[in-house]
Amino acid sequence: MRPIIGITASIDEKQHYLNRPYVDAIVNVGGIPFIIPANRHIAQALDIIDGLLLSGGGDIDGCFFGQPTHEMANDIWSERDEAEIAAAQLAFARNMPILGICRGLQILNVALGGNIIQHIEGHKQSQPRNDVTHSVKISGILTEIMGADEVMVNSIHHQAAGELSSPLQVCGVAPDGTIEALCAPDMAFVLGVQWHPEELAYMHEHFRIFDAFVGSAKQGF
């Protein structure tokens, strides 16, 4: 059987939506993608999936980590924040494999008790999303997954992890010190990356993130 991977969706006034590369990346490593819109039935949705992918998107409302929302924050949808924080907490409690991408890394940290830096400069590239623009030094489980201790990544964000929740450890750092990856080594599979590997899955090292994630979900059978 193929593992079912729940992927959280973005939201606006008219639609729930998800960029295609997330779906393609999961399909290409043997998973079945299951898109989860923001809703009040998150617990039931988790009952039918084997792994949770927290996707990228807009900024997180500061109320969820005890700060006023920064003036540069944008595309905030509190119902999405609330649903994804609940999903991350439930999945973590169940030791379900979790992969957080960009905003998803930040949601994971906030859900487990950390906070975020609400605005940083110099991390939103003008190049296409599938171009790499800076290096990241990686360590621990991420080095094992990607097969390197330094990788080139894309960069499409202006928020980042701040104070860490206690279960999480840093496993990737940008040259300017920005946290680029978090993991929870004691869990089955918990990884957050600040870049967008779904846009770089044509590169073997980034493809391996999805292969490891879906492989971990499959081990739950």
ABEGO torsion letter per residue (X at the ends): XBBBBBBBBBBBAABBBBBAAAAAAAAAAGBBBBBBBBBAAAAAAAAABABBBBBBEBBBBAAAAGBBBBAABBGBBAAAAAAAAAAAAAAAAAGBBBBBBEAAAAAAAAAAGBBBBABBBGABBABBAABBABBBBBBEAAAAAAGBABBBBBBBBABBBBBBBAABBBABBBAAGBBABBBBAABABBBBBABBAAAAAABAAAAAAAAAAAAAAAAAX
